[in-house]
């Protein structure tokens, strides 16, 4: 059994006016759950759960990218700190030894 939504608009208490309503909008993109292309018209209020899922997915990706950037920045800062600590030794004609974990 496939469940189909009704056409009653709770805001006006009548059937949906579709293109006569300012909130009836077209969504184009990719379904974040299935990966299928989406090109549909619908009520902006009914699109909210769909858009919230997409927003959450984008936030997770952004968080992962920021964490990766943070980790790389910390690694570079530690390398710079090590190099700077070796400058007095290097200026005395000794060999500079750089250790870098990767």
N, C-alpha and C positions, 0 to 999 in steps of 0.2 A: 504494500500500500504506500503510495506516495502522498505526502501531506502537502497541500497547496494553501498558501495564505489567502485570507479573505480580502475583499476590496474595501472594507469599511475603514474610513479615516477617522480615528478617534478625535482628531482636532475639530472637525466640522460636523461629525455625526452622520455623514453621508458616504456614498461610494467615492472612491478616489477620483479626483478630477484629472489625473494623469498630466498631460501636457498643459492643462489649464492652471496647474499649481506651480508656484515658484520653487517648491521643494522637490519636484519631480526632476531628477537629474540623471545624466548619463555617466556611467563609470566605465573607463577603459583601463586595461592593465592586465595583470596576471594574478590569478587566484593564489594567495599565499599558502593555502592548504593543499591544492591539487596541482598547481603549476600551469593550469589551463588558462588560455586567453579569455578575458572577460570584456564584453562590449554590450552592456545592458542598460536599460532605463529603469529607474525605480525611485521610490520615495527616499529622500536623504535620511530620514529617521530610520528606515529599515536597513540602510547601508551602514549605519554606525557600528554594529558588531563586526562586520566584515572589515571596515576601516580600522577599528581598534586592534584587530588581529594583525593587520599589516603594520600598523604603527609599533606594536610590541616587537614584531620581528625586526624592524629597522632599528629599534632601540637596542636590542640584543647585539646586533651586528656592530653598531656604533660603539657599544661598551667594549666589545672584544677588540676592536681596532684601537681604541684609546688605551686599553690595558697593554696591548702589544707595543704601542708607541712608548708608553711609560717604561716598560721593561727595557726596551732598547735604549732609551734615554739614560736610564740608571746605569746600564752597562757602559755606555760611552762616558758618563761622568766618572765612573770608577777608573776607567782606563786613563782619562785625562788627569785625575788625581794622582794616579801612579806615575804617570810621565812627569808631572810637575814636581812630585816628591824626589824624582831622580835628577832633576836639573842641577842641584849643587854637586852631585857626584859626577855628572857629565861634564860640568865646567872645569873639573879638576883633571880631565883627560881620561877618565875611566869609561868603561863600556856601559852603555845603557841597556838594561834588560827589561823587556816588556813581556808581561804574561797576560794573555787574554784568553778567557774561556769562551768557547763556542760550541 
